[in-house]
Amino acid sequence: MRTVLWAPRFAAVYFLAAVALLVLFIAIDSSLAIAAPLVLILIGLGVAVLIRNRTVRQ
């Protein structure tokens, strides 16, 4: 039975959400002071998922 590596996929979703949020806020010419904490949280969650996956697998 093949194992599916879900953690990189979840991390990719977090990173893509951060990029989409950044592009959206730039496109509507809104203040990035609102988006910056959300982008940092999403990037942090993506990194946390990757780190957790790495430590659990070893």
N, CA, C and O of each residue as an XYZ file, in Angstrom:
232
protein
N       0.836     -1.181      0.000
C       0.000      0.000      0.000
C       0.887      1.253      0.000
O       1.805      1.376      0.811
N       0.607      2.151     -0.894
C       1.434      3.367     -1.003
C       1.075      4.359      0.079
O      -0.095      4.559      0.404
N       2.097      4.972      0.625
C       1.890      6.000      1.637
C       1.818      7.351      0.948
O       2.654      7.681      0.107
N       0.830      8.110      1.308
C       0.685      9.455      0.753
C       1.299     10.433      1.751
O       0.972     10.416      2.938
N       2.186     11.279      1.254
C       2.807     12.287      2.106
C       1.902     13.511      2.164
O       1.944     14.374      1.288
N       1.094     13.571      3.197
C       0.110     14.651      3.297
C       0.713     15.942      3.830
O       0.242     17.024      3.480
N       1.727     15.859      4.657
C       2.276     17.063      5.284
C       2.796     18.080      4.262
O       2.498     19.267      4.398
N       3.554     17.667      3.255
C       3.986     18.667      2.267
C       2.810     19.289      1.518
O       2.869     20.452      1.121
N       1.762     18.528      1.329
C       0.583     19.082      0.652
C      -0.115     20.112      1.529
O      -0.541     21.157      1.039
N      -0.233     19.824      2.818
C      -0.831     20.808      3.733
C       0.032     22.057      3.819
O      -0.481     23.176      3.841
N       1.344     21.860      3.866
C       2.249     23.009      3.916
C       2.120     23.845      2.649
O       2.125     25.075      2.710
N       2.006     23.186      1.514
C       1.840     23.910      0.248
C       0.548     24.719      0.240
O       0.514     25.826     -0.297
N      -0.505     24.180      0.825
C      -1.767     24.916      0.909
C      -1.594     26.171      1.749
O      -2.101     27.232      1.385
N      -0.884     26.065      2.871
C      -0.638     27.244      3.706
C       0.188     28.288      2.959
O      -0.112     29.480      3.018
N       1.242     27.832      2.247
C       2.086     28.768      1.514
C       1.311     29.428      0.372
O       1.453     30.629      0.144
N       0.498     28.657     -0.342
C      -0.297     29.229     -1.427
C      -1.343     30.200     -0.896
O      -1.642     31.207     -1.539
N      -1.893     29.906      0.259
C      -2.860     30.832      0.863
C      -2.175     32.146      1.238
O      -2.761     33.218      1.081
N      -0.950     32.068      1.727
C      -0.202     33.285      2.067
C       0.079     34.105      0.819
O      -0.064     35.328      0.836
N       0.476     33.450     -0.255
C       0.740     34.156     -1.511
C      -0.539     34.760     -2.066
O      -0.540     35.902     -2.524
N      -1.632     33.998     -2.028
C      -2.906     34.508     -2.531
C      -3.375     35.717     -1.725
O      -3.885     36.684     -2.290
N      -3.202     35.660     -0.418
C      -3.589     36.783      0.430
C      -2.747     38.012      0.115
O      -3.266     39.126      0.043
N      -1.461     37.809     -0.070
C      -0.574     38.920     -0.402
C      -0.934     39.529     -1.756
O      -0.988     40.752     -1.893
N      -1.177     38.690     -2.745
C      -1.568     39.181     -4.072
C      -2.901     39.912     -4.011
O      -3.069     40.948     -4.655
N      -3.847     39.384     -3.245
C      -5.153     40.026     -3.116
C      -5.024     41.415     -2.499
O      -5.618     42.372     -2.995
N      -4.261     41.528     -1.435
C      -4.118     42.825     -0.778
C      -3.355     43.815     -1.653
O      -3.630     45.014     -1.604
N      -2.411     43.340     -2.445
C      -1.706     44.232     -3.365
C      -2.637     44.645     -4.507
O      -2.620     45.798     -4.937
N      -3.442     43.710     -4.993
C      -4.341     44.000     -6.115
C      -5.405     45.026     -5.749
O      -5.753     45.874     -6.571
N      -5.928     44.960     -4.525
C      -6.960     45.921     -4.138
C      -6.351     47.166     -3.512
O      -7.068     48.032     -3.011
N      -5.025     47.252     -3.542
C      -4.291     48.418     -3.054
C      -4.654     48.751     -1.605
O      -4.874     49.905     -1.239
N      -4.705     47.702     -0.810
C      -5.040     47.869      0.601
C      -3.758     47.922      1.431
O      -2.664     47.641      0.942
N      -3.924     48.280      2.664
C      -2.781     48.385      3.566
C      -2.255     46.996      3.900
O      -3.011     46.111      4.301
N      -0.958     46.820      3.731
C      -0.353     45.530      4.056
C      -0.175     45.346      5.551
O       0.196     44.264      6.004
N      -0.439     46.399      6.327
C      -0.371     46.261      7.782
C      -1.447     45.299      8.280
O      -1.286     44.665      9.323
N      -2.523     45.196      7.543
C      -3.588     44.255      7.905
C      -3.204     42.834      7.492
O      -3.448     41.881      8.232
N      -2.610     42.696      6.321
C      -2.311     41.372      5.779
C      -1.041     40.759      6.358
O      -0.910     39.535      6.395
N      -0.106     41.588      6.809
C       1.190     41.071      7.250
C       1.093     40.025      8.359
O       1.745     38.986      8.258
N       0.303     40.256      9.415
C       0.213     39.210     10.443
C      -0.401     37.913      9.919
O       0.020     36.824     10.308
N      -1.380     38.026      9.050
C      -2.005     36.820      8.488
C      -1.031     36.058      7.604
O      -0.983     34.829      7.648
N      -0.258     36.775      6.806
C       0.736     36.124      5.950
C       1.790     35.428      6.811
O       2.180     34.297      6.521
N       2.247     36.092      7.857
C       3.247     35.479      8.739
C       2.695     34.247      9.450
O       3.402     33.254      9.620
N       1.447     34.312      9.859
C       0.824     33.150     10.514
C       0.739     31.978      9.545
O       1.062     30.848      9.912
N       0.306     32.237      8.307
C       0.180     31.159      7.322
C       1.542     30.549      6.981
O       1.665     29.329      6.865
N       2.553     31.385      6.823
C       3.897     30.869      6.546
C       4.408     30.073      7.747
O       5.020     29.018      7.581
N       4.161     30.575      8.945
C       4.561     29.861     10.156
C       3.887     28.507     10.281
O       4.518     27.531     10.687
N       2.606     28.444      9.934
C       1.897     27.157      9.974
C       2.477     26.178      8.955
O       2.623     24.991      9.245
N       2.804     26.672      7.772
C       3.408     25.801      6.756
C       4.741     25.251      7.210
O       5.019     24.065      7.033
N       5.568     26.099      7.794
C       6.868     25.653      8.301
C       6.686     24.677      9.457
O       7.404     23.681      9.554
N       5.727     24.963     10.329
C       5.474     24.066     11.470
C       5.037     22.685     10.998
O       5.450     21.676     11.569
N       4.213     22.634      9.970
C       3.773     21.338      9.436
C       4.963     20.572      8.885
O       5.092     19.370      9.120
N       5.834     21.257      8.154
C       7.005     20.571      7.604
C       7.945     20.092      8.697
O       8.466     18.980      8.611
N       8.174     20.899      9.718
C       9.053     20.500     10.820
C       8.450     19.331     11.585
O       9.153     18.383     11.934
N       7.165     19.398     11.840
C       6.490     18.309     12.568
C       6.575     17.006     11.777
O       6.821     15.942     12.344
N       6.371     17.100     10.464
C       6.450     15.912      9.614
C       7.860     15.323      9.655
O       8.026     14.104      9.700
N       8.859     16.176      9.638
C      10.249     15.695      9.641
C      10.608     15.021     10.946
O      11.289     13.996     10.944
N      10.162     15.578     12.067
C      10.509     14.988     13.358
C       9.711     13.720     13.651
O      10.197     12.837     14.358
N       8.515     13.618     13.128
C       7.693     12.435     13.375
C       8.191     11.264     12.559
O       8.159     10.130     13.038
N       8.647     11.500     11.347
C       9.068     10.417     10.458
C      10.393      9.791     10.866
O      10.638      8.631     10.537
N      11.244     10.505     11.560
C      12.561      9.955     11.903
C      12.530      9.138     13.147
O      13.561      8.610     13.564
